[in-house]
């Protein structure tokens, strides 16, 4: 587990979630059909689906459940990628594979909410939709094209003109947009802990404070070692994403972990809530330096972002977010108080696409959710379970790609935040559609 996980401040989620289910450290050698490294959404979803198929699944978590990105994101459930849309995927991977990938992504939010309902996971899940408003006329035309591409695949989506997006969001800032009706939001820490509980009830075993320190081939397939024990299994699933460490150095160097900050306002008065996201949708607009907001069940707004420079980060972040929230939602006071500020890391790829890799025969991973991990990682857990059950990796709904490291990875990590300057410049330029 990477040392990127040290929290800055307690999150809203940690203040409101129940404790995680009881687990123990691994202190022996155990056998399993599949060993899973990482107890985030993908790892726990894989464990749950394997256990439901009668397979013995063991999950190794370096910290506690929800300690990493799964417990520290903003909790939006989004059935689309951050940049690419169906036509982009077809162009990249071919019509058949690209469309399969698009359909997997398009159903990921429904899959997640259905899983929550099926296992009665109490995580403040609200499936009212996710919307992407357009901050310029050109982006509104692009939003229509994106809507049309998802609609052609049968997704439950809608295009919203300027008046409709204003009524939905409570903001007069936007020129149109589109709505993915299957999206929504939840408490991510409650969700990942509920997912762990469901996996345990189905027969999976989860060991916390048990980091994988080595993966070695043996007669049974693979032996994954921890400081005080080991798991022998025929198949290995790696589900570490932004928190990958030196266990698989090439995997760690194939993504860039970007530090994102989340903030929760104080509870807002009813008259303000009536004007800010009145339909309770989650919102991420078309700025590359994204403006996002989502309501909570206790009447707050969660927003945030990232910073180019980290000096005096808390004061600068709060000032930055106050300004943006008030600009988008004038009903929110420009001196709004934030009761919680926290951070986590998101694994970004250079083309903003997720990656399915076969690290060795019997070892598979999906990484690089690029800020779409709640839905896509949950869906990918099922996909990884399919691979462990014997489905060929090159026949899964995510295209299998070679593992390639990012050149000058250490330098790229250090300067990644500077990319925000280019994003902000691009946001001021109109686009053609």
C-alpha positions in Angstrom: 0.0 0.0 0.0 1.3 3.4 -0.9 2.0 6.0 1.8 -0.2 8.4 -0.2 -3.1 7.5 2.1 -2.4 9.7 5.1 -5.5 11.8 5.6 -5.3 15.5 6.1 -8.5 16.0 8.1 -11.5 13.9 9.0 -14.0 13.6 6.2 -17.8 14.0 6.4 -18.0 10.3 5.5 -15.9 9.2 8.4 -18.0 11.3 10.7 -21.2 9.7 9.6 -20.4 6.1 8.7 -20.7 3.1 11.0 -17.5 1.3 11.9 -16.3 -1.3 9.3 -17.2 -5.0 9.8 -14.9 -6.9 12.1 -11.8 -8.3 10.4 -8.5 -9.7 11.5 -4.9 -9.6 10.3 -3.6 -12.5 8.3 -1.3 -14.5 10.6 -1.2 -17.9 8.9 -0.9 -19.6 5.5 -4.3 -20.1 3.9 -5.6 -21.5 0.6 -8.1 -19.9 -1.7 -9.3 -20.1 -5.3 -8.6 -16.4 -5.7 -6.6 -13.9 -3.7 -7.5 -10.2 -4.2 -5.1 -7.4 -3.3 -7.0 -4.3 -2.2 -10.4 -3.9 -0.4 -11.8 -1.0 -2.4 -14.8 -1.1 -4.7 -13.2 -3.3 -7.4 -11.6 -5.8 -5.0 -14.7 -6.2 -2.8 -17.0 -6.4 -5.7 -14.9 -9.1 -7.2 -14.8 -11.0 -3.9 -18.6 -10.7 -3.5 -19.2 -12.0 -7.1 -16.7 -14.8 -6.7 -18.2 -15.9 -3.3 -21.7 -15.9 -4.8 -20.4 -18.3 -7.4 -19.1 -20.6 -4.7 -15.4 -19.7 -5.0 -13.1 -19.2 -2.1 -12.0 -15.5 -2.2 -9.5 -14.0 0.1 -9.0 -10.2 0.2 -5.8 -8.6 1.5 -6.0 -4.9 2.6 -3.0 -3.0 3.7 -4.9 -0.6 5.9 -8.6 -0.6 7.0 -11.6 -0.9 4.8 -12.2 2.5 3.2 -8.8 3.9 4.2 -7.9 4.6 0.5 -9.7 6.3 -2.3 -12.9 4.3 -1.9 -13.6 6.0 1.4 -12.5 9.5 0.5 -14.0 10.5 -2.8 -17.1 12.7 -3.4 -19.5 9.8 -3.8 -20.8 10.5 -7.3 -22.1 7.5 -9.2 -21.4 8.4 -12.8 -22.1 6.1 -15.8 -19.6 7.7 -18.2 -15.9 8.3 -18.6 -14.4 11.7 -17.8 -13.3 12.4 -21.4 -14.1 9.6 -23.9 -17.5 8.9 -25.3 -18.9 5.9 -27.3 -17.6 7.2 -30.7 -14.1 7.8 -29.2 -14.0 4.2 -27.9 -15.1 2.8 -31.2 -12.4 4.8 -33.0 -9.8 3.6 -30.5 -10.7 -0.1 -30.1 -12.8 -0.9 -33.2 -16.6 -0.9 -33.5 -17.2 -4.2 -31.6 -14.8 -3.9 -28.7 -15.3 -0.1 -28.4 -19.1 -0.6 -28.2 -18.8 -3.4 -25.6 -16.6 -1.1 -23.5 -19.1 1.8 -23.9 -22.0 -0.5 -22.9 -20.1 -1.6 -19.8 -19.5 2.0 -18.7 -23.1 3.0 -19.6 -24.6 0.3 -17.3 -22.1 0.8 -14.4 -24.3 3.1 -12.4 -27.4 0.9 -12.7 -25.2 -2.1 -11.8 -24.0 -0.3 -8.7 -27.4 0.9 -7.4 -28.9 -2.6 -8.2 -26.1 -4.2 -6.1 -26.8 -1.8 -3.2 -30.5 -2.7 -3.3 -29.9 -6.4 -3.7 -27.6 -6.5 -0.6 -29.6 -3.8 1.3 -26.5 -1.7 1.8 -27.2 1.4 3.9 -25.1 4.1 2.2 -27.4 7.1 1.7 -27.8 6.0 -2.0 -29.8 8.5 -4.1 -30.4 7.5 -7.8 -31.7 10.8 -9.1 -29.2 11.1 -11.9 -25.9 12.8 -12.8 -25.8 15.8 -15.1 -23.1 17.5 -17.1 -24.0 21.2 -17.8 -22.2 23.0 -20.5 -20.4 26.2 -19.6 -20.3 27.7 -23.2 -22.5 27.4 -26.3 -19.9 25.2 -28.0 -19.8 22.8 -25.1 -23.6 22.7 -25.2 -23.4 21.5 -28.8 -20.9 18.9 -27.8 -23.2 17.9 -24.9 -25.9 17.2 -27.5 -23.6 15.0 -29.5 -22.6 13.1 -26.4 -26.3 12.6 -25.4 -27.0 11.3 -28.9 -24.2 8.8 -28.7 -25.4 7.4 -25.4 -29.0 7.5 -26.5 -28.1 5.4 -29.6 -26.7 2.7 -27.2 -30.0 2.7 -25.3 -28.8 4.5 -22.3 -31.4 6.4 -20.2 -30.3 9.9 -20.9 -31.8 13.3 -21.8 -30.6 16.5 -23.5 -31.4 19.6 -21.6 -31.7 23.1 -23.1 -30.7 26.2 -21.3 -34.0 26.6 -19.5 -34.2 22.9 -18.5 -30.6 22.8 -17.2 -31.3 25.9 -15.2 -34.4 24.4 -13.6 -32.7 21.1 -12.9 -29.5 22.6 -11.4 -30.7 25.9 -9.9 -28.0 27.7 -11.9 -28.3 30.3 -14.6 -24.7 29.9 -15.6 -25.1 27.1 -18.2 -26.0 26.9 -21.8 -27.5 23.4 -21.9 -26.3 19.9 -20.9 -27.2 16.3 -20.7 -28.5 14.0 -17.9 -27.6 10.4 -17.2 -30.7 9.3 -15.3 -29.2 6.2 -13.9 -26.5 8.1 -12.0 -26.6 9.6 -8.6 -24.7 9.8 -5.3 -24.0 8.0 -2.0 -21.8 8.0 1.1 -18.7 6.3 -0.3 -17.4 5.1 3.0 -20.7 3.6 4.0 -20.8 2.0 0.6 -17.4 0.3 0.7 -18.0 -0.9 4.2 -21.4 -2.2 3.2 -19.8 -3.9 0.2 -17.3 -5.6 2.6 -20.1 -6.8 4.8 -22.0 -8.2 1.8 -18.8 -10.0 0.7 -18.2 -11.5 4.2 -21.8 -12.7 4.4 -21.5 -14.4 1.1 -18.4 -16.3 2.3 -15.4 -14.2 1.3 -12.6 -13.7 3.8 -11.1 -10.2 4.3 -7.8 -9.6 6.2 -7.0 -6.0 7.0 -3.7 -4.5 8.1 -2.3 -7.3 5.9 -0.3 -5.7 3.0 0.8 -7.9 0.2 4.6 -7.9 0.3 5.5 -10.4 -2.4 3.7 -12.4 -5.2 5.5 -15.6 -6.1 4.7 -18.5 -8.4 4.3 -21.9 -6.8 2.8 -25.3 -7.5 -0.7 -24.2 -6.7 -0.4 -21.1 -9.0 0.5 -18.1 -6.8 1.6 -17.4 -3.3 0.9 -13.9 -2.0 2.9 -13.1 1.1 2.1 -10.7 3.9 4.2 -9.7 7.0 2.8 -12.6 9.1 1.1 -14.9 6.6 0.5 -16.0 3.0 -2.3 -16.9 0.7 -1.9 -19.7 -1.9 -4.3 -19.4 -4.9 -4.7 -20.2 -8.5 -5.7 -16.7 -9.5 -4.7 -13.2 -8.3 -6.7 -10.0 -8.7 -4.8 -6.7 -8.2 -7.2 -3.9 -7.1 -5.0 -1.2 -5.8 -5.5 1.6 -8.4 -4.1 4.9 -7.2 -2.6 3.2 -4.1 -0.4 0.8 -5.9 3.1 0.4 -4.4 6.3 -1.4 -5.3 4.6 -4.8 -5.5 4.2 -4.3 -9.2 6.5 -1.4 -10.1 5.4 -1.2 -13.7 1.7 -1.0 -12.7 2.5 1.8 -10.3 4.3 3.7 -13.0 1.5 3.3 -15.5 -0.8 5.8 -13.8 -0.4 9.2 -12.1 -1.9 9.5 -8.6 -3.5 13.0 -8.5 -4.5 14.5 -5.1 -8.1 15.7 -5.0 -9.7 17.6 -2.3 -13.3 17.3 -1.1 -15.2 19.7 1.0 -18.6 19.6 2.7 -20.5 22.8 3.5 -22.3 23.4 6.7 -26.0 22.3 6.5 -27.9 24.7 4.3 -31.2 26.3 5.1 -34.3 24.8 3.3 -34.8 28.0 1.3 -31.2 27.7 -0.1 -31.5 24.0 -0.8 -34.6 24.8 -2.8 -32.4 26.8 -5.2 -29.3 24.6 -5.3 -29.6 21.3 -7.1 -33.3 21.2 -6.3 -33.7 17.8 -8.0 -30.9 16.3 -5.9 -28.8 15.3 -8.9 -25.0 15.1 -8.9 -23.4 17.7 -11.1 -20.0 17.9 -12.9 -19.8 20.6 -15.6 -17.8 20.7 -18.8 -14.8 22.7 -17.4 -11.6 20.6 -17.7 -10.7 22.2 -14.4 -14.0 20.7 -13.2 -16.6 22.4 -11.1 -18.7 19.8 -9.4 -21.3 19.6 -6.6 -23.6 17.1 -5.1 -26.1 17.3 -2.2 -26.0 15.1 0.9 -28.9 13.6 2.8 -28.3 16.0 5.7 -28.6 19.1 3.6 -25.0 19.9 2.7 -23.2 20.4 -0.6 -20.0 18.5 -1.3 -17.6 20.1 -3.8 -13.9 20.7 -4.1 -11.2 20.2 -6.7 -7.4 20.3 -6.9 -4.7 22.9 -6.7 -1.7 23.8 -8.9 0.4 24.7 -5.8 0.0 23.2 -2.4 1.3 26.0 -0.1 -1.3 27.2 2.4 -3.6 24.7 0.6 -6.5 24.7 3.0 -7.2 28.4 3.0 -6.6 28.7 -0.7 -8.8 25.7 -1.4 -11.7 27.0 0.7 -11.5 30.5 -0.9 -11.3 28.9 -4.4 -14.4 26.6 -3.7 -16.4 29.3 -2.1 -16.0 31.5 -5.1 -16.9 28.8 -7.6 -20.0 27.6 -5.6 -21.3 31.2 -5.3 -20.7 31.8 -9.0 -22.6 28.7 -10.0 -25.2 28.9 -7.2 -25.7 32.5 -6.1 -28.0 31.3 -3.3 -24.9 29.9 -1.6 -23.3 32.7 0.4 -19.8 33.8 -0.7 -18.7 33.2 3.0 -20.2 29.7 3.3 -18.5 27.6 6.0 -17.0 24.2 5.3 -17.4 21.8 8.2 -15.2 19.1 6.6 -12.2 19.2 4.2 -10.4 16.0 3.2 -8.4 14.5 0.4 -7.6 11.3 -1.5 -5.9 10.2 -4.7 -7.3 9.4 -8.1 -5.4 7.2 -10.6 -5.2 9.1 -13.9 -4.0 7.7 -17.2 -2.5 9.7 -20.0 -5.5 9.2 -22.2 -8.1 9.2 -19.4 -9.1 5.6 -20.2 -9.2 2.7 -17.7 -6.8 -0.1 -18.3 -7.3 -3.9 -18.1 -4.0 -5.7 -17.8 -2.9 -9.3 -17.5 0.3 -8.9 -15.3 1.1 -12.6 -15.7 -0.8 -15.8 -16.4 -3.5 -15.8 -13.7 -2.9 -12.2 -12.5 -5.3 -9.5 -13.7 -6.0 -5.9 -12.8 -8.1 -2.9 -13.8 -6.6 0.5 -13.0 -7.0 4.2 -14.0 -10.7 5.0 -13.2 -9.9 8.7 -13.8 -12.4 9.9 -11.2 -15.2 7.5 -12.2 -14.4 4.8 -9.7 -17.6 4.4 -7.6 -19.6 3.0 -10.5 -16.8 1.8 -12.8 -14.7 0.1 -10.2 -17.8 -1.7 -8.8 -18.7 -2.9 -12.3 -15.0 -3.8 -13.0 -15.1 -6.1 -9.9 -17.6 -8.3 -11.6 -15.4 -8.3 -14.8 -12.3 -9.3 -12.8 -14.3 -12.0 -11.1 -15.2 -13.3 -14.6 -11.5 -13.4 -15.5 -10.8 -15.4 -12.3 -13.6 -17.8 -13.1 -11.9 -18.7 -16.4 -13.1 -16.2 -19.0 -10.2 -15.2 -21.3 -8.9 -11.7 -20.4 -9.0 -10.7 -24.1 -12.7 -11.5 -24.2 -13.8 -9.2 -21.4 -15.9 -6.1 -21.9 -12.8 -3.9 -21.2 -10.2 -4.3 -23.9 -7.0 -6.0 -22.7 -4.1 -3.6 -23.2 -0.3 -4.0 -22.7 1.1 -2.7 -19.5 3.2 0.4 -20.4 4.9 2.7 -17.9 4.7 6.5 -18.3 8.1 7.9 -19.4 9.7 10.0 -16.7 7.0 8.9 -14.3 8.6 10.5 -11.3 8.9 13.8 -13.0 5.3 13.6 -14.4 4.0 12.9 -10.8 5.7 16.0 -9.5 4.5 18.3 -12.2 1.0 16.8 -12.8 -0.8 19.6 -11.0 0.7 22.1 -13.4 -1.5 20.6 -16.1 -4.4 22.6 -14.4 -2.9 25.8 -15.8 -3.4 24.4 -19.4 -6.9 23.2 -18.4 -7.9 26.6 -17.2 -6.7 28.2 -20.4 -8.6 25.7 -22.5 -11.8 26.4 -20.4 -11.7 30.0 -21.6 -11.5 28.9 -25.3 -14.7 28.2 -27.2 -14.9 24.8 -29.0 -16.5 23.9 -32.3 -18.9 21.0 -32.5 
